Amino acid sequence: MNTEASGQTEGMPTTPLSDSLPHHFDNGAIFHGFTAQCDACAGPIGVDQMTGSVHPLPGNRCILIAQAYCLRCGHLCHYHYLLEADGEMAATRLGSPGRAN
Ligand SMILES: [Zn+2]
């Protein structure tokens, strides 16, 4: 048997995000992942549920692009973050619909 996992949506990355973690920045800082919340029901979503990848940028930054299905309500959540490790580690959510935390 050598089939891909069934049920995947076309165009969605199927690489586990955990394959890209921990991410090592140029300055030695390490990003181990994060715990996200479902956009629909605020249920917890762990890194092990996510598919996606980390794309390094110059200047101790990277872009994290991931998605996950909420186990509680089935909502497909997208996570686009700019991570900055120059000094304090900071994560800025990109492309959010302008909702405050
Ligand atoms: Zn949910």
Residues whose N, C-alpha, C, O or C-beta is under 5 A from the ligand:
A	BS01	ZN	C38 A40 C41 A42 G43 C70 R72 C73 G74 H75
